Amino acid sequence: MSLLEVKNLQVAYGGIQAVKGIDFHIDQGELVTLIGANGAGKTTTLKTLIGMVKPSGGSITYDGKLNGTIPSYDYVRHGLVMVPEGRGIFSKLTVEENLQMGAYYRNDKAAIQSEIERVYELFPRLKERYKQLAGTLSGGEQQMVAMGRAMLSKPKLLLLDEPSMGLAPIIVEKIFEIIQMIAKEGVTMLLVEQNAKLALEVSQRGYVMESGRITMGGPARELLDDERVRNAYLGE
Ligand code: ATP
């Protein structure tokens, strides 16, 4: 059984259908990318997966549980964790306090501390700045905090919404390296990205979303070679 199974999912904002009946799945251990133009419905899809937005139809089964069975405040404890677009860090807290917030529901203090050390190994920049208020960090550093904080939640399925947004190319590369490292540690991931080329290069599979529908899906390698994808999303 897939870790995540989405069937005929529909989402409407008032009279506007943002998601028009999509089907997709993510298997344990997979890294899957969802690409699509602005307004295609990608963020809405992620928000619906974590219960921030209520679907108007269809079903979401995560880890064998149907949507509605886990209260939305409890998704993190069940391992479904999202790093939102714009990072969603606590700007008035320090780097280290932000990381600790990721573990707010855990009591295994020693393990938490060693995982914070592990995040500092992945992101030495954060170690240097552990006492700095997160709101004063650069965009790339804030993205690192957001990803580090998500790691402290011990995710089973990590949803990343546009992690490369607004970052310099060199930082984008670093963020993608980290995404691959997290994947190697066995975390299943759904990545939404404007940077379709990089995202597909690190993924096993991908889906293309257009105007609320999934119009293509398959191995990332095939999408990278597909002429329609190349023209529309890879700038070729
Ligand atoms: P982007 O890449 O620009 O973030 P996206 O694919 O993530 O785009 P969504 O943010 O999911 O797209 O938006 C899908 C559609 O739903 C858009 O037309 C958007 O204007 C609309 N929409 C999103 N949030 C709301 C809301 N809270 N109320 C009304 N309409 C909304």
Residues whose N, C-alpha, C, O or C-beta is under 5 A from the ligand:
A	BS01	ATP	Y13 A18 A37 N38 G39 A40 G41 K42 T43 T44 T45
